Amino acid sequence: MESTTVMTVATPTIDYWSYYGSQTPPEPCDRSAENIFGAYLSTLYYIVFFFSVFGNILVLVIIHRFERLTTVTNILLLNLVLSSLIFVSSLPFLAVYQQLTNWIFGDAMCKIVGSVYYLGFYSSVLFLTLLTFDRHLAVVYSLGAPRMRNRRYAIISCGAVWLVSGLASMKEMLLHSADVNPIDNNTYCQDNGRNLYSVHVDRLRESGFYIQLFLFLIFPLVVVTYCYVRIVITVLSSKIVTKFKTVRLIFCIVLLFFVCWTPYNVALLLQYQAPKQEGGNCEDLARMSYTLHFTRNLTYIYFCISPIFYTFVGKKFQNYFRLMLVKRFPSLKKHVSVSHHSATNMSTKSTGNGL
């Protein structure tokens, strides 16, 4: 990366995890306003981190206490929660980096955090897609699905997701490094690929961009759209309300995911194409920077509020949560309504486990 791209503190924080191609302004631009904007927004990362950790752990506790951990849906949910926790674990490091405009965690952590960020992102996309496909099997092929939807199917599917996500995120481990900029003496964590030939760096960046675009955006979007079209047709033809309630929660989560992630990927596509177009000035670069800031933070908010959908949109999770409150605070029993059926299941499970 040329020195002109890191002369101001804004450049390393514009999109240092998703920088594809070389984007060199025609002349040095004052990016301080963009950097200040990014530093202010980075305070949101701490909120996202704490709420996401709390929400996902709550989901884990509910599944562990009230559900069977061996069902296909719960195995997929557990892996989705794990991928979300992996993703948000990178946010505190990113927040500190943007606020200090200086990477203080060393070269090894630069590679690890960059890889963890994308491992969590990629696996979340695929697990959401897998959950949707699993619901599609359960609803559309309700008679034959039990033979396929077994524990082995779930474990193999999850293993494949982690393998693909791990291989896709290896690019960040190869490219990212922490280097001191001689102009301002700050350390920047960037995908500069200092130990690789420039031609290899360019190819890795370009291949990474298209892998993210097609494998982790277009492909999931096509699969999810197809599955839910089939699900809607089946539900409307059968007129079984319980099936609609079964898929409603996951539909909300998947829809929210693409609403939050699609703008960011479109912004990345525009950023990637910008260097190939003639012209361009500081105002264009500033607009792209603000767009990336906004859309990127929109995606982070998703990981904060998705556990709320797990816990409060589904009636079963709502009841489980109320059961936990009543058991912990018996005085709330008069004010909190609890399903008798779920309470009976909880009592049976607790007796069986010796709790």
N, C-alpha and C positions, 0 to 999 in steps of 0.2 A: 504494500500500500504506500502510495507516495506521501511524502511529508505534508503536502498541501491539504490532504484530507484529514489530518489530525492536528492542524495548527490551532484550532479552537476546541474547547472542551465539549462542544456539542456533538461533534462527529462520532466519537467512540460510543456515545449513548443513543444515537438515533436508532440503530437496529443492529447492534453488534452481534446478536445471536443469528440473525438472518440476513447477513449481507452477502449478496450474490453479484458476481461480476465486479468490475472496477468502475467506480463512479467518481470521476475527477472533475470538479467544477472548472469552468473555463477560467476562473480567477478566484483567488482566496476570498471567501465570504465571511462576514461576521455572523457566527452562529450562536452567539452568547444567549440571545433571547430564547432560542430553541432549547438550549441546554438548561436554562433556568426553568423553563416550562416542564422539561423532563424530570428535573430534580424535584419539583413540587409534586408531580404525579407519582413519583416513586414512593412517596409516603403511603400511597394506597396499597403498595405491595405488602407492607406489614399487616394491614387490616385483612387483605386477602389471605395471607399466610395463616394468621391465627384463626380466622373464621373457617377456613378450609380444613385445617388440622382438627379443630373442634368438631365440625360437621361430619367429617369422614370417620373420625374415631367413634362418634355417636352411632353412625351407621354400622360400624364393625361390632360395637357392643350390642346393638339391637339384633343383628343377625346372629351373633353368637348366643345370646340369651333366649331368643324366641323362635329361631328358625333352625332348620337342619342345614348343616354346612356342606352336606354331600349333594344337594340338589344342583342341577345344571345352572339355573338362574342365579343361585347364591354364590356358586363358584365364580361365575362371570362377574357378578357384582363385587365380590371380594377383590378380584384382580383389577377391576376398574377403580375401586377405592385406592388400592395400592399404587396404581399408576398416577392418580391425582396427587397423592401424598409425595410421590417422587418428584412430580413437576413442581409443586409449590415449595419444595425444599430448596430450590434454587433462587426463589424470590428475595429472601433477605440479603443474599450476596449481591444480587442485581441492584437492590435498593441502595445498599451502601456504596456500590460502585458508581451509580448515577449521582448520588449526593456528594461524594468526594471527588468525582471525576478522576479517580486514582484507584487502581486495583491493588489492594493491600494483602491479598490472600495467597500470593505466590503462583508460580507457573503451574504446578501440579493441580491446584484447586481451579485454576482457569480452565484446564482441560476437563476436569471432573464436572464442574458446574455446567459448562457448556454441553457436555454429553448428557448429563442428568436432565437438563432442561428439555432436550429433544427426545430423550427416551420416554419421559413422562408424557410429552405431547403426542408423539407418534402412537404409543401404546393406548392412550386414552381414545384417540380417534378409532383405532381398530377394535378396541373392546366395545365401544358404543355401537359400531357397525355389527360386531358379532352378537351383541345383545339383541339388536333389532332383527338380525337374521334368525336367531333362536326363537324370538317371539313369533316370527313369520312361520317357522316350522310348527310351533305349538298350536297356532290358530288355524292356519291354512291346511295343514296335514295332521289334524288332531288325532286321527285314528292310527296312522303309521308312525307318528313322531316319537312316541315313547320308546320304540325299538332303537331309534337313532340317538335320541337325547338322553344319553346315559353319562355316568361319571367319566368313563374313558374318553368319550367324545369331548366333554368339557375340558379335561386335562390336556388332551392333544391340541385342541383349538387354542387354549391359553398359551401353551408352549410355543406354538407357531407364531402367535402374536408377539410374544417377548423376543423370539429369535429374529423376526423381521424388523422389529423396532430397534433391537440392539445393533443389528447390522447397519441400519439406516443412520443411527446416531454415531457410529464410529467415525464418520467424516469429521465431526466436531472435535473428537479426540485427536485426530491427525492435524487439523488445521489450527486449532486454538493454541495460543501461547501468550504469555505475559511479557511485554517488551517495554523498555524505558524509551520514551520519546525525547531525543536530545534537545528539542526546541523548548519544551516547558518542564522537562525532567520529571514528568508524570509517567506512571506505569499504566499501560492500556492492555486489557484482555481482548484480543481480536483474533479473527480467523485469517491471519496473515500467512500461515503455512511457512514459517521461516526456515524449517528444515527440509522443505520440499522444493523441487524445481518449479519455476513459475508456471510452466505449461501444465504441470500436474495440479497445481493449486487452482488454476482456471477451470480445468476439467472437473475437479472435485466440486467446486462451487456450482458449476453449471449442472452437473448430474444431480447434486443435492437439491437444487431448485426444482428440477423437473420431477424428481422422485417425490418431493413434498407436494407438488401441484397435482400430479396424476394419481399417485398411490395413496396419499393421505388427505386429499380433498375431493377430486373428481370421482375416483373409484368409490369411496364411502358414500358420497352423495347419490350416485347412481344406484348403489345397492340399497341404501335406506329408502330412497324414493320408490323403487320397485317393490320392496317388502311391504311398505305401508299402503301402497295402492292395492296389493293383493290382500292385505289384512282388512282394509276398509271394505273391499268387495265381499269378502267372506263374512264379515260381521253384519253388513247390511242384508245379505242374502239369508243369513241364518237367524237374524233378529235376536241374538242371544246377548243380553245386556252385560252379563258377567264377563264375557270375552272382551267387550269394549273397555270395561273397567280394568281388566288385566293389562291391556296394552297402553292405557292412557298415560300412565306415569312415565314409562320409557319413551313414549312418543314425545312428551313434553321435554324430557331431558335431551333427546336427540335433536329436536327442533331448536331448542335453545342453544345447543352446541353449535349448530351450523349458522344460526343467526349471529353468534358471537365470533366465530372463526372465519366465516367467508369474507367479511370486509377486510380482515387482516391479510388474507391470502391474495385478495385482489390488489391491495396496496403493495404487497411484495411483488406481484407481477408487474405492476406499473413501475415500481422502482427498478426492477430488473431490465425492463425494456427502455427505460429512460436513457441510459448511456448509449444505446444504439441509435437514438434519434439525434438529429442535428439541432443545434441551438441549445437552449437551456440557460437559465441565469439563476442568480441568488434567490429571487422570489419563488421560482419553481422549486428549487431545492428546499426552501423553507416550508412551502405548502406540503411537499412530500414528507418532510420531517414531522410536521404537526399531524398529518394524516396517520403516519406510522405510530406516533405516540398514542393517539386516540384509539385506533383500532387494536393496537397491541394491549392496551389497558382494558379494553372491552373483553378481550379473550381471557385476561386474568380474572376478571370479575366472574366469568362463567365458573371457574373452578372454586370460587367462593360460594356461589349460590346453588350449585348443583346438589350438594348434600341436603340443602333445604328441601329440594324437590323429593329426594329420597325419603326424607323424614316426615314432611308435612303435607305433600300432595297425595300420596297414597294413604288410603284410609287404614290399611293394615298397619303401616308404620306409625300413623297417628295414634292408633290404639296401643301399640307397643310402647310408644313414648309415654303415654298416659299411665300405663301399667308401671313403668319404671318410676314415674313421679309418685304414684300412690304407694308403691312399696317403700320408697325412700322417705317419703313424707306422708305418713298415714292420716294426718289431719286434713289432707287435701281430698280424701275419699268422698266427702260430702259434696265437694264442688266440682269434681272431675268425673265425667261419665266414662265407663269402661265397658267394652263388649264382654258379655258373660262367656261367650264361646272362646275368645282369646284368653280370658283369665283362666278358664278350665284347662286350655292347652298349656299355659304357663305353669299351672300347678302340677300337671302331669309330668311335664318335662323337668321341673325342679325336683320332683320326687324321684324321678328316674336317675337324675344326676347326683342325688344326694346333697342338694343345695339347701 
